[in-house]
Structure formats: C-alpha cells, structure tokens
C-alpha cells in the first residue's frame, strides 16, 4: 500500500482537519489569544494528526504487505485467510471475517466438485471395463464367423474399442500419474507396439511404414507412449489423401532423444498449427472430416507433459505432417523426479 494512495483515501478527513484547525486559529485570534500560543496549539494539533496517520498507515501497510507475501508463497490460494493473522484495525477485522466465510463456502464447493469428479471418473472407469467385455465377445464372434459382413463388423468394433480407450484416457487425464510406470525401453519397441495395434487400419489404407534408426534406449511410461503414437498413426490414417506413407525416425542429442513421425496426409493449415493441441479444436480439417473430435492431440500433449516429454508439430508446404517427441535423457528425468 502506497502512502500517496493512503492519503488520497483519507483526503476528506485531511481537509476536515485543516478547516477545523483554521477555524480554531481564527476563533482564538478573535478572542485575542497571543499568536505564540495559537501557533503552538496548531503545531500540537498537526503533530497529533500526523502521528495518528503515520501509525495507522504503518500498521495497515505492514498487514497488507505480509498478506500479499503469504499469498505469493501459497500453492493453495484458497487457504489464505485460514492461516493469515487477524488484523488489529476494525475495518480489516470485518473484511477478514467476510473473506473467511466466503472462503469456507468456496472450499466446500471445491471439495464437493472434486468428489463429484472422482465419482464421475470411477463410473467411467467401471463403464469402460464393462463395455470392453461385450466388444471383445463380438470381436471373437466376428473372427469365428468370417464373411464380408462380419469382417466389416470387426472393423467397426475395432474403431469402437479405440474410442473407448480414448474415453478411458480422457477420464484419467486429471490424475494419470497414478498409473505411470517409467521404465527402460527403446523407441523401436514403442513404435512396434503402436503399429501392431493399428496394423489393420494401416493395411486397409495401403500404408507403407519406414523405420529409421529407432534402436535408441529411452525411459518412459510404455503404455502412455504407445497410446500417443497410436493417436498419431490414427490421425495419419484419417487425414490421408493417397496411399499412406508413415516414417518413424530418431536422432540422439546431448540432453534428449528426438522421435519424429511423418506422414503424407493433407497437412495442417498454418493458421491452425498454434491451436492443434487445444481441447476440442478441429480447425479447417475438422470441417472436411466430421469424425474429428479435437481430443486426441489434446490428450497427447497432456500425457507427454506428465512424462516430461516435449511434443511439437509442423506441417511443411505441400502437405504432410511432422510430429516430434523429445524424450529427456535419464539424468534429466531423475532431476524431474520421474
């Protein structure tokens, strides 16, 4: 709190005191009190008023300064008034009590929302596991009764299974760390697992896959990385414009390992690139392909962020998309606590 702002807030009081002092001096002069005593009295009144203002300003500014400092240090800002000291001036005490009651109401609402969100996630987890049983049964039936109809049905069931998996990752995206298990693996192993999961769509798209220098060790959560790579493959299949070509290449730098996934699809317009990781954003391609959800890349960025993996995308002129995953070295992972 600045002194000028404090004085400006009390401008009316200062004017009233000044007018009262002048009127008192005028009255004393009219009753022929010596000028010396008038000046002495005025000086005494001014000193008392100034001391009162300075004392009040000091205690208020000290309290609000400590309050601001405490707010900056707190991670949970809603606990501010619970641990802040009680002010020793009346209006501050009134405001503090109002803020405490309001904060209690907010904390109760936040706790209620968190309980409801946990219940929602638990329901989705249960639903996903329950729905996977009939999906698997239907896939087995289609595999045992092979004909053109069941083959098409099997393709649609695979799509449903992948969408269900997307729902599961979305539901767990808030506390995904609970299911993390960072382990030693290789880029070759991660890419092979993702390609195996999407082998049928790649074959149906007439896809050609090229793997370049992927025998590089990394430390990451295998399950999440396979999901991320699967989403990139799914997008490449979805937004292809001719026979699919996928290239997975890697290179090792000082503090990171870079895995680049390239396709020959329709690409991403330059105006949409800054927002491709935004939740629900589909851009111009989303208008051409109604099945776009704008959730896949959003989840990829969120999962990679939890694993301390940088994710970037570019779309060169002439079509195609390049997505790069930057895996940190083992020393950097230890420094991040992973």
N, C-alpha and C positions, 0 to 999 in steps of 0.2 A: 504494500500500500504506500503510495507516494504522499509526501507531506503536502504538496500542492493540491492533490485530489482531496485529501482530508480537509484542508482549509476551505476549499471550494464547496465541499459538502456542508460546512458549517458557516457559510457566508452570511446567512440571515442572522445567526446568533452573534457573529462578529460585528455586523452592522448595528444590531440592537445594543450591544455592549458599548460601542463607540458613541452612539446617540445618547445613551444613558449617562456616560461619562461626561460628555459635553454639557448636557443639561445640568448635571450636578455641579460642574465647574461654574456654569453661568449663575446658578442659584446662590452658590457660595460667594461669588463675586458681588452679586446684588446685595447680599447682607453684610458686605464689607469685611469678609474674611481676608486676611493677608494673602497675597499672591504666593508667598512661600509655602503656606500650609495647603493652599489649593493644589499647587504643583506636587507637593509631597503626597497628598491624598490620591491625585490622579496617577502618580507613578506607582503608588502602592496597589491601586486597583488594577493597573495594567500588568504589573508583575504577577499578581494573583491569577488574573485571567490567562496570562501566558503560561505560567507554571501548570495550571489546570489543563490547558490544551496540550502542552507537551507531554504531560504524564498520561493523559488519555490516549494520545496518538501513539506513544511508546508501547503501552500495553496491548492496544489493538493491533498495531503493525507486527509486534512480536508474535502474537497468537496466530494471525493470518499467515505470517511467514512460515511458522512451524507447520501449520495446516497444509500449506502448499508443498512444502518439502516432504511431508508424510505422504501426500497424495502421489507424488512422483515416485516414491520408493515402493509403494504398494503395488502388487500384481493384481490383487482383487480389490478394485477401486470401491466396490460397494461396501467394504468393511471400514471405510474411512471414519465414519462417526462413531463406530463401536470402540475404536482404540484411540481416538483423538481426545485430548484433555478438555475438560469443561472450561469455557471462558469465564472470566471474572467480571464481565460487564453485562448488564441486564439484557440489552437487545441481542447480544451474542448468545446468551443462555436461551432466550426464546427461540431464536433461529436454530440453534443446535438441537433443541428438543424436537422442533418440527422436522428437521432433517433426519433425526434418529427414527422417528415414527415412519417417515416416508421411506427411509432405507430399509426398515424392517418389512414394510409392505413389499418393496421391490425384491428383497431377498426371499420372501415367502413365495412370490410369484415365480422367481427364477428356479427355486427348488421344485415347485410344482411342475414347471415346464420341463425340467431335467428328468423328473420321474416319468412324466408322460412320454418323453422322448425315449427313455430306456424301455418302457413298456412297448412302444412302437417298434423299436429295434428288435426286442425279444420276439414280438409277434412276427416280424418279417423273417427273422432267422428261422423260427419254427415253420412258417409257411414255406420258405424256400426248401427246407429239408423234406417237408411233407410232399411238396409238389414234384420234387425230383424222383420220388418213388414211382408214381404213375408214368412220368416221362420215360424213365428207364424201362419200365414194363412195356410201354408202347414201342420203344425202340427195339426191344428184343422180339416183340411180335412181328414188327415190320421186317426185321432181319431174317426171321424164320419163314416168312411168307413172301418170298421175293417175287414181285411182279411190278409193272410200271407204276401202279397206284401206290403200293407200299414203299417203293423207292422214293417217290415224290413226298410221301408222308414222312419218311425218315429224314429227308432234307429239312422239312418244316419243323420236325421235332428237334433237330439239332439247333435250328435257329431259336426255338423256344428255350432250349436248355441254356444257350449262351445269353439270352435276355434275362433269364432267371439268375444266372451268375452275376450279370451286371447289377441286378436289383440287390443281390446279397452284398456286393462290394460297396454299393451306394449306401446301404443301411449301416454298414460297419465303418464308413469313411470317417466318422467322428472320433472313434477310439480304435482305429485299425492297429495301433501299436500292440494291443493285447494279443494279436495273432501273428506278430512278427517273430521270425527266427532267422537272424542274419547268419549266414553260413558261407563257407568257401565253395565256390563253383566256378564254371567257366562260361564265357559268352556262347561258346558252341553248344553247351548243354542247355542253356536258357532258350536260345533260338530254336534248337531242335525240338524242345518240348512244345513251344508255341506253334511251330509248323505242323507238328503232329496233331495238335488239337484242331487246326484249321486246314488239314490236308484235303478234305473233301471239297470245301469251297474253292480252294486254290486249283484243284484239278478241274472242277467244273468251269472255272474261269480261264482254262487253258494256260495256267500260270507256269512261268519259269522262275526258279529260285536260284540265286547265285550267292554263295557264301565265301567271304574273303577274309582270311587271317583272323578267325574267331577263336583260335586256341589261346585265349588270354585269361588268366585267372582273375576273378573279382570276388568281392564279398558283398552279398545282398540277400534279401528275402526272396527265395526262389519262386514261391507261389505268386507273390505280388508282381515280380518281374515278368513272369510268364503271362500273367493277365494283361499287363501293359503292352507287351509285344503282341499279344493276341488282338488287342484293340487296334493296334497299328496295322496288323495284317487284315483285320476285318474292314477297316476304312479303305485300305488299298483295293480290296475286292469290290467293295461297294461303289467306289468312285472311279473304277477303271473305265477307259474309253476304247480299249482294244485288248488283245491278248495280254494278260497280266504278266509283268516282269517285276520281280522283287529282288533287291540286292541288299544283303547284310554285310557291312564291312566294319572293321575296327582298327583302331590305332592306339598306341600307348604313349602318353605324355608324362611329364615329370610327376604331377600330382593327381592324375586322373586317367581313366581309360574311356575312350570315346567309341560308342557303338552307333553307327548311322544306318538308318533304314530308308531306302529309296524305292519309290515306285514310279510307274509311268502313267499315272492316272490323270485326271482333269486338272489337278493342281488346286491351289487356293488363291483367290484374288488377293492382290497386295493390300487392299483396304480391309480385308477380313483377318489378315495374319495377326495383328496385335490382340485380337479377341478370341482366337480359336480355343483357348483354354478356359474361357468364361463359361460358367454353368448355364446350360440351355441355349447357347449361341450356336446357330446353324449357318448363318450367313447366306451368301448367294447360292452356294451349292445346296443348302437346305431347301431352297425353293424348287430346285430341279429334282431333288431326291426326297420325296415326302417321308421316307423311313428314317431320315436323320433325326437324332434326339438331342444332340448337343451335350450329352452326358459323358460319352466315352473319353474324350480328351481331357475333360474336366477331372474325371476320376484318375486318369493317368498322371496329371500334374500333381494331384493331391497325394497319391500313393508315392510318387517319386520324391516329393517334398519330405514325406515322413522318413524315407530311406536316405535322405541327403543326396539324392541324385538329381542333377540339373537336367531339365528337359527343354529343348528348343526345337522350333520348326521353321523351315524355309521352303519356299516354292519358287524354283528358278523359272525364268521366262521360257515359254514353250511347253508348260505343263509339268506334271510330276510333283512329288512332294518328298522332302528330306526331313526326317525327324532324328535328332541326335540325343542320345542319353549319355550323360557324363557321370561315370561311376567314380567316386573318390577312391584314392588309394587306401590301403589298410591303416596307415598311420593317421590319415585324416578321419577315418571312421572311428578310430579309438578316441581321437580328440573330441569328436561329436558325441561320444558316449554310446555308439552303436556296436 
